[in-house]
Amino acid sequence: MMMNPNKPELKELFDGLKSYLAYGYVNELSPEDPAKDAFDYLNALYLANQHEGLVFCKLILESEILYNDFLRATCLSYLLLSESGREYSFSFFIENSKALSVPLLKEALFYFYCAKNETDPYPVPEGLFKNLMERYEELKDDPDAKIYHLHETYNDFLKAYSLNN
């Protein structure tokens, strides 16, 4: 069954995302990139049921088989912007700081840059900024750093928190 973009049914979204997690594709007959299909299904599910969307975000991040930086960065963004997912995201950053890809590091730095202006910011775990800064030093010469504008995001982050490199 192809997804009706105007009114996707929750069962179809669940089944598609479960298939993506198990087999690496949402629909084996789809001509689209499987990660794009998963992105579309995840967005639709998140809009229909934020809690269930966040559950799938965590499952995608925890998958040791699937690895699409754009999709994983989207998952982190959703989790960071939700009250219920923020603590999970911070733990994810701490546990995986030495292995964060350029897009995931950029997502973290951008979130903290924006969060600096919140009236009641969520407490940042001790050592997290240090870990992110160390990871930046490891990735700053990566070819993807320029593509994803990592340097600009990092500099904005440093200025927002008056941190010295």
C-alpha positions in Angstrom: 0.0 0.0 0.0 1.5 3.4 -1.0 1.2 6.1 1.5 -1.4 8.8 0.8 0.5 12.0 1.5 -2.7 13.8 2.3 -3.8 11.4 5.0 -1.3 8.8 6.1 -2.6 6.1 8.4 -0.8 5.5 11.6 -0.6 1.8 11.0 1.2 2.4 7.7 3.6 4.7 9.3 4.4 2.3 12.1 4.8 -0.6 9.7 7.0 1.4 7.4 9.3 2.5 10.1 9.4 -0.9 11.7 10.4 -2.3 8.2 13.1 0.4 7.9 14.6 -0.7 11.3 14.4 -4.4 10.5 15.3 -4.5 6.8 16.7 -1.1 5.9 13.7 0.0 3.8 10.2 1.4 4.4 8.8 -0.1 1.2 10.8 -2.5 -0.9 9.1 -1.4 -4.1 9.8 2.3 -3.5 12.1 4.0 -6.0 13.2 6.5 -3.3 16.2 6.3 -1.1 15.2 4.2 1.9 16.4 6.9 4.3 14.3 9.5 2.5 11.2 7.3 2.8 12.0 6.8 6.5 12.4 10.6 6.9 9.0 11.2 5.3 7.3 8.5 7.4 9.0 9.8 10.6 7.9 13.3 9.9 4.3 12.2 9.2 4.3 10.1 12.4 5.8 12.9 14.5 3.1 15.3 13.3 0.4 12.8 14.0 1.7 11.5 17.3 4.7 13.2 18.8 5.3 10.6 21.5 5.4 7.7 19.0 7.6 9.8 16.6 10.1 10.3 19.4 10.1 6.6 20.2 11.1 5.9 16.6 13.7 8.7 16.7 15.4 6.8 19.6 15.2 3.5 17.8 16.8 5.0 14.7 19.6 6.6 16.8 20.2 3.3 18.6 20.3 1.2 15.5 23.7 -0.3 14.9 22.8 -1.3 11.3 21.2 1.8 9.9 23.3 4.9 9.5 22.1 8.0 7.6 23.5 11.2 9.1 20.7 13.4 7.8 18.0 11.1 9.3 19.9 10.7 12.6 20.4 14.5 12.8 16.7 15.0 12.3 16.0 12.5 15.1 18.3 14.4 17.4 16.6 17.6 16.5 13.2 16.3 17.3 14.4 14.9 20.6 16.3 18.1 21.6 13.2 20.2 20.9 10.9 18.0 23.1 10.7 18.2 26.8 10.6 14.4 27.1 13.6 13.8 24.7 16.1 16.4 25.8 17.6 14.3 28.6 18.0 11.3 26.3 19.7 13.6 23.7 22.2 14.9 26.2 23.0 11.4 27.3 23.4 10.4 23.7 25.8 13.2 23.1 27.9 12.3 26.2 28.0 8.6 25.4 28.7 9.1 21.7 30.8 12.3 21.7 33.9 10.6 20.4 32.0 9.2 17.5 29.7 12.0 16.5 29.6 12.7 12.7 29.8 16.2 11.4 26.0 16.6 10.9 25.3 15.3 14.5 27.9 17.5 16.0 26.5 20.5 14.1 23.0 19.6 15.4 24.3 19.6 19.0 26.2 22.9 18.6 23.3 24.6 16.9 20.8 23.5 19.6 23.0 24.8 22.4 23.6 28.1 20.5 19.8 28.6 20.2 19.1 27.3 23.7 21.4 30.0 25.2 18.6 32.5 24.6 15.9 30.5 26.4 14.5 32.1 29.6 14.7 28.8 31.5 17.3 26.6 29.8 17.6 22.9 30.5 20.7 22.2 32.6 23.6 21.0 30.6 25.4 18.0 32.0 28.9 18.7 33.2 31.6 18.0 30.7 29.3 17.9 27.7 30.5 21.2 26.2 34.1 20.0 26.7 33.4 16.8 24.9 31.7 18.6 22.0 34.6 21.0 21.6 37.1 18.1 21.6 35.1 16.4 18.9 35.1 19.6 16.9 38.9 19.7 17.0 38.9 16.1 15.6 36.5 16.9 12.8 37.3 20.5 11.8 39.4 19.3 8.9 36.9 16.8 7.7 35.7 17.6 4.1 32.1 17.5 5.4 32.8 20.3 7.9 32.8 22.9 5.2 29.7 21.5 3.5 27.7 21.5 6.7 29.0 24.9 7.8 30.4 23.4 11.0 33.0 26.1 11.5 30.3 28.9 11.5 28.1 26.9 13.9 31.0 26.2 16.2 32.1 29.8 16.3 28.5 30.9 17.1 28.4 28.4 19.9 31.7 29.6 21.4 30.5 33.2 21.3 27.1 32.4 22.8 28.8 30.8 25.8 31.9 33.0 25.9 34.1 29.9 25.6 37.7 30.0 24.5 38.9 27.4 22.1 
